[in-house]
Structure formats: structure tokens, C-alpha cells
Amino acid sequence: MDGWMDGWMDGWMDGWMDGWMDGWMDGWMDGWMDGWMDGWMDGWMDGWMDGWMDGWMDGWMDGMDGWMDGWMDGWMDGWMDDGWMDGWMDGWMDGWMDR
């Protein structure tokens, strides 16, 4: 499955990033995530998900609050409107980070 999505996510991530806080940043990340997402993924869907992700992100950070976007792929499972699902996913992500 691939396509666009947006929503909230939280969890831990590790990897590298460069840039400066109170400004732009970019880098790789991986780790666990959970939260709400909706968007088009071979059709519309919404619901909860968790799982691993890795990929590129960039965005504006002020302290540890700010926006980010980038590519992600990885495993997910969770509830999607009509039942449970699992599988690999890739696509864009954007969202708000507040840590």
C-alpha cells in the first residue's frame, strides 16, 4: 500500500539529524509510533496504528515543537474503520511534534 496520510503520532525515534533548533532540521529517523491517521491509501481510511517506521524527515522545530514532513515506510497494524489490518506501508507524512 502506498499513498498520502497525515495525522498525529508519538513514540520514540532514533537516528541522526542535522540543522539547528529554533529553525530547520532534517535527518533520518526510525522507531515506534502510534496515533491517529487519515488519508488516501488505495482508498480512504482512518483509524489507529502502531508499528515501526523509518525514513526521512525535515521541518521546522522550535525547541521540540514544530512541523515535520518526509517519507516513511515500515510495518503497521491497528484498527482501520472496518477491522484490524497489518502490513507494510510507505508514503509521505506530515504532522505536529510536541515533546
N, C-alpha and C positions, 0 to 999 in steps of 0.2 A: 504494500500500500504506500502511496505517496500522495502528497498534496499539501495544502496550506492549513495552518492551525494557529490559534492563539489562545491565550488564557493564562491563568496563574500556575505557578509551580514553586515548590520549595524542596529542600533536601540539601545534601552536601555535594560538593563538587571539588575536584582537584584537577591539577594541570598547571599550565603556565598562562600568564597573561602579561602584556606589556601596556604601557601608557602611563597615565597619571590620574590619580583620584581627583575629584572635582573637575573632571574633564572626560576625555575619551579613553576607552580601553578596548583591547581586543585580546584574543587568546583562545586556546583550546580548553575544553572542559569535559569532564566525564563524571559520572556519579549517579546517585539515586535521585529520583524526583517523584513527586506526587502532586496532584492538584487537578484543577478543572481545565478542560479544553473544549473548544468547539471549532468547527471549521469543515472544510471540504476534504474528504479523504476517500476518493472514489464514491462520493456521495456525502451528504451532510451527516454529522454526528455530533453528539455531545456526551459528556459524562466524566467520570473519574478515571484516572490512570495512574499507574506507578510503574517503575522499571528503571532500567539503565539507559543512559544516554551519553553520547559523546558528540563532539562537533565543534564548530567554530562559533564564536560569538563576538560581537562588538556592540558598542553602545555607549551611552553617556552615563557616568556614575558620579554621584555627589556623595562623598563618603562611601556608604554601601547602599545607597538608594539610587535608583535610576532605571533607565530603559535598557534593554538589550535585544538584539536580534541575531540571527545566524542560522546555520544549518544544524540539524541534529539527526542522529539515527540511533537505533538501539531497540531493545526489547520493551514491550509494554503489555500489560494485562490490566483488566479492570472492567468497570461497568460502562456500557455504552447504550443507553436508551433501552434496547430490546434484549439485554442479556450480557453475559460475560464474553470477553474477547481476549485473545492474546495474539502475539505475532510481532514481527519486526516492522519498524516504521522509519521513514526518513522524510525530511521536508524542512520547511522554514519554521522558525519560532520567533516570537517576539513576546515581550511581557515586561512587567514591572518587578523589580527586585527591591526588597526592603529587608535589610538584615541589620 
